[in-house]
């Protein structure tokens, strides 16, 4: 599957611009995490990480009424129509671990990267939105950490899920935030931030 095919699939099934932007953010972070975790950069493998990030929530609008039972099932069904590496589908399936009944636990670095960065992108966006200029350029690791330590800020963000970056990927939390923030700042124009 090419990025162009993935974008087309995403846009055909997701109309909400904010949800699309979330998917773009996760795609960018997945590329940056691949770069951090892999000494030998293989373009094809890196692209798979990014496509998993781009499509991980592609069925969210379609399944939002039954998300607790159906989220990821539709996108995995749609992906059967394409030549998609099993790394991509297994990462998408496991990103719903703990949310969707019977979702598999992440095992591989790619799966853990998607699982741990998904929620972080929302926290970073929320941190940008409370800045006077509402820009990612104004966000720092320190400002994200300050919000992190305020449990009422983005109370729905599962901080424990994000913290697994240290245990499962060997990336300390502050570095993980820096990687994600830098990746998102790199596509701030696409994110409107």
C-alpha positions, -999 to +999 in steps of 0.1 A: +000+000+000+013+034-009+008+066+011-014+079-017-037+049-014-037+053+024-046+090+022-074+081-002-088+054+021-086+078+050-103+106+032-131+084+019-140+072+054-131+102+076-147+136+069-139+153+103-108+175+097-097+173+133-097+135+132-077+136+100-052+159+116-048+135+145-040+107+120-015+130+102+001+137+136+004+101+146+018+093+111+046+119+116+054+107+151+056+071+139+081+081+113+102+099+139+100+070+163+111+046+136+141+069+130+149+069+167+146+031+172+162+018+140+199+022+134+195+009+098+169+030+081+149+010+056+126+033+036+100+005+030+098-004+067+097+033+078+068+038+054+049+009+070+053+025+104+039+058+090+010+041+072+000+023+104+000+057+122-020+073+093-047+047+092-049+036+128-082+055+134-094+055+098-126+037+107-134+058+138-162+079+122-178+048+108-177+030+141-180+058+166-215+046+178-201+011+185-164+020+190-161-002+221-168-033+200-160-023+164-132+002+163-103-012+141-125-040+128-136-020+097-102-006+088-087-041+091-115-053+068-108-025+043-071-032+043-077-068+031-084-052-003-049-039-005-014-053-004-007-044+032+021-058+052+010-077+083+031-053+105+007-026+096-025-045+104-011-060+136-001-025+148-035-011+140-052-040+158-031-038+189-033+000+193-068-007+207-055-029+234-072-021+267-100-003+249-115-029+226-124-062+239-102-089+225-077-065+210-042-081+211-015-067+234+012-049+215+044-070+212+067-055+186+084-021+187+061-008+159+030-019+179+043-003+211+052+029+193+017+033+179+001+023+212+021+048+232+022+078+209-015+078+199-027+095+231+004+117+233-005+136+201-038+147+217-020+160+248+005+179+226-023+195+205-042+205+237-011+221+251-007+241+219-044+252+220-040+268+254-010+288+243-019+325+234-009+319+197-023+284+196+008+272+177+030+241+181+060+264+177+052+278+212+051+244+228+081+230+246+088+197+263+086+216+296+052+230+288+039+195+279+054+181+311+037+209+331+003+199+316+012+163+321+015+169+358-019+185+360-043+155+361-073+177+353-058+188+320-068+164+293-082+141+319-092+116+293-056+110+281-043+078+296-009+089+308+000+054+319-004+042+283+021+069+272+045+061+300+050+026+286+074+043+261+101+039+287+095+003+296+085-010+261+106+011+238+135+021+260+128+058+254+125+080+285+093+100+288+108+134+282+127+122+251+095+105+239+076+138+242+105+157+225+104+132+195+066+135+191+066+173+195+094+178+170+077+155+145+044+174+149+061+208+147+075+196+114+040+193+099+024+221+118+010+236+086-009+204+079-022+204+114-032+241+114-012+247+145 
